[in-house]
Amino acid sequence: MRLQQDTILITGGTSGIGLEMATRLAERGNTVIVTGRSEDRLAEFRRTHPSLHALAVEVTDRASVEQLYRAATAEFPGLNILINNAGMMQAIDFATASVDHITDEISVNLAGPVLVTQVFLPHLLEQPESAVLNVTSGIAYFPFEKAPLYSASKLGLHSYTQSLRAQLEGTSVAVYELAPPRTTQPMFSGSEADNAQVDRVPMMPVADVVAHMITGMRKNRSEIRPGMSKLLRLIGKIRL
Ligand SMILES: NC(=O)c1ccc[n+]([C@@H]2O[C@H](COP(=O)([O-])OP(=O)(O)OC[C@H]3O[C@@H](n4cnc5c(N)ncnc54)[C@H](OP(=O)(O)O)[C@@H]3O)[C@@H](O)[C@H]2O)c1
């Protein structure tokens, strides 16, 4: 992908990695639409980034995703890149966790990107050159026991991404995976003790993760694993 003059929709683009993707991709001459759930954050994004676009979606809700699809493709018929970035990570103790707590994480990290891709795919297949990029994680390959459903849902997304790529071979849709390592954008919600363990892991600046993503897509690397993620993938393979 040239990543110039493309029209790119990023789920979860109002903060963190998605926000950095949005600003860097817009600087390259792309039209960028971000999404989020919180109306306040969307309003703040519109105020601080007047040349970019923002639409609301709940990625786990089919009606909301279909509404996003109608709004985005009506206003941006040339939309040709979908980045499934929205995600969440929480510490879970199975002995005490509620069912809602557990299903939320699987819904946002795995069912969400699958649903969004499913709804946007017919449109992407009509574009001369298009792409889906799914954001997984380095700990998809090497489970982090404090956040078991995060690792499991991201490994599921990794596997789904591989199958999607195989099924779309020969079409106009290229399928990419970005597996960031731990970054300077904190996302883990856990106790002080949990966080003390996480704090030992080195962090990659979010800007570097996004630079790896842009270079990787431009070089047509289907699996982009910046920094520690490469090592985690290797260790994960040896362990299996
Ligand atoms: N941060 C890291 O160190 C790290 C490392 C590896 C992988 N990743 C992955 O990178 C991605 C981005 O992480 P981040 O740390 O930048 O996240 P973040 O700052 O917490 O931002 C998450 C974004 O996703 C949106 N979002 C969350 N749940 C959603 C839902 N159900 N429906 C629609 N939008 C939703 C949020 O919007 P609202 O605020 O409006 O809810 C927000 O815009 C995630 O997939 C994460 O798993 C992150």
The ligand as an SDF file (V2000), in Angstrom:
LIG
                    3D

 48 52  0  0  0  0  0  0  0  0999 V2000
   -1.1820    0.2980   24.6800 N   0  0  0  0  0  0  0  0  0  0  0  0
   -0.3740   -0.7480   24.5140 C   0  0  0  0  0  0  0  0  0  0  0  0
    0.7070   -0.8340   25.1280 O   0  0  0  0  0  0  0  0  0  0  0  0
   -0.7590   -1.8470   23.5380 C   0  0  0  0  0  0  0  0  0  0  0  0
    0.1230   -2.9250   23.3430 C   0  0  0  0  0  0  0  0  0  0  0  0
   -0.2260   -3.9270   22.4310 C   0  0  0  0  0  0  0  0  0  0  0  0
   -1.4150   -3.8450   21.7240 C   0  0  0  0  0  0  0  0  0  0  0  0
   -2.2520   -2.7900   21.9390 N   0  0  0  0  0  0  0  0  0  0  0  0
   -3.5030   -2.7410   21.1710 C   0  0  0  0  0  0  0  0  0  0  0  0
   -3.5610   -1.5080   20.4740 O   0  0  0  0  0  0  0  0  0  0  0  0
   -4.9150   -1.0740   20.3610 C   0  0  0  0  0  0  0  0  0  0  0  0
   -5.0410    0.3390   20.8820 C   0  0  0  0  0  0  0  0  0  0  0  0
   -4.6260    0.3550   22.2270 O   0  0  0  0  0  0  0  0  0  0  0  0
   -4.4870    1.7340   23.0460 P   0  0  0  0  0  0  0  0  0  0  0  0
   -3.6700    1.4470   24.2430 O   0  0  0  0  0  0  0  0  0  0  0  0
   -4.0840    2.8210   22.1260 O   0  0  0  0  0  0  0  0  0  0  0  0
   -6.0220    1.9170   23.5130 O   0  0  0  0  0  0  0  0  0  0  0  0
   -6.7460    3.1410   24.2430 P   0  0  0  0  0  0  0  0  0  0  0  0
   -5.8770    4.3380   24.3690 O   0  0  0  0  0  0  0  0  0  0  0  0
   -7.3760    2.5730   25.4690 O   0  0  0  0  0  0  0  0  0  0  0  0
   -7.8850    3.5010   23.1770 O   0  0  0  0  0  0  0  0  0  0  0  0
   -8.8760    2.5920   22.8990 C   0  0  0  0  0  0  0  0  0  0  0  0
   -9.7490    3.1850   21.8170 C   0  0  0  0  0  0  0  0  0  0  0  0
  -10.7180    2.1810   21.4750 O   0  0  0  0  0  0  0  0  0  0  0  0
  -12.0230    2.7070   21.6490 C   0  0  0  0  0  0  0  0  0  0  0  0
  -12.8830    1.6180   22.1090 N   0  0  0  0  0  0  0  0  0  0  0  0
  -12.6960    0.8050   23.1740 C   0  0  0  0  0  0  0  0  0  0  0  0
  -13.6950   -0.0780   23.2680 N   0  0  0  0  0  0  0  0  0  0  0  0
  -14.5250    0.1800   22.2260 C   0  0  0  0  0  0  0  0  0  0  0  0
  -15.7500   -0.3920   21.7850 C   0  0  0  0  0  0  0  0  0  0  0  0
  -16.3240   -1.4100   22.4230 N   0  0  0  0  0  0  0  0  0  0  0  0
  -16.3410    0.1150   20.6710 N   0  0  0  0  0  0  0  0  0  0  0  0
  -15.7770    1.1600   20.0160 C   0  0  0  0  0  0  0  0  0  0  0  0
  -14.6140    1.7480   20.3860 N   0  0  0  0  0  0  0  0  0  0  0  0
  -14.0190    1.2650   21.4910 C   0  0  0  0  0  0  0  0  0  0  0  0
  -11.8870    3.8230   22.6820 C   0  0  0  0  0  0  0  0  0  0  0  0
  -12.9380    4.7490   22.5320 O   0  0  0  0  0  0  0  0  0  0  0  0
  -13.7170    5.2780   23.8550 P   0  0  0  0  0  0  0  0  0  0  0  0
  -12.6720    5.9120   24.7070 O   0  0  0  0  0  0  0  0  0  0  0  0
  -14.7110    6.2230   23.3230 O   0  0  0  0  0  0  0  0  0  0  0  0
  -14.3030    4.0440   24.4750 O   0  0  0  0  0  0  0  0  0  0  0  0
  -10.5370    4.4190   22.2700 C   0  0  0  0  0  0  0  0  0  0  0  0
  -10.6870    5.2980   21.1840 O   0  0  0  0  0  0  0  0  0  0  0  0
   -5.7630   -2.0920   21.1330 C   0  0  0  0  0  0  0  0  0  0  0  0
   -6.3170   -3.0390   20.2430 O   0  0  0  0  0  0  0  0  0  0  0  0
   -4.7430   -2.7550   22.0380 C   0  0  0  0  0  0  0  0  0  0  0  0
   -5.1210   -4.0570   22.3960 O   0  0  0  0  0  0  0  0  0  0  0  0
   -1.9560   -1.7950   22.8230 C   0  0  0  0  0  0  0  0  0  0  0  0
  1  2  1  0
  2  3  2  0
  2  4  1  0
  4  5  1  0
  4 48  2  0
  5  6  2  0
  6  7  1  0
  7  8  2  0
  8  9  1  0
  8 48  1  0
  9 10  1  0
  9 46  1  0
 10 11  1  0
 11 12  1  0
 11 44  1  0
 12 13  1  0
 13 14  1  0
 14 15  2  0
 14 16  1  0
 14 17  1  0
 17 18  1  0
 18 19  2  0
 18 20  1  0
 18 21  1  0
 21 22  1  0
 22 23  1  0
 23 24  1  0
 23 42  1  0
 24 25  1  0
 25 26  1  0
 25 36  1  0
 26 27  1  0
 26 35  1  0
 27 28  2  0
 28 29  1  0
 29 30  1  0
 29 35  2  0
 30 31  1  0
 30 32  2  0
 32 33  1  0
 33 34  2  0
 34 35  1  0
 36 37  1  0
 36 42  1  0
 37 38  1  0
 38 39  2  0
 38 40  1  0
 38 41  1  0
 42 43  1  0
 44 45  1  0
 44 46  1  0
 46 47  1  0
M  CHG  2   8   1  16  -1
M  END
$$$$
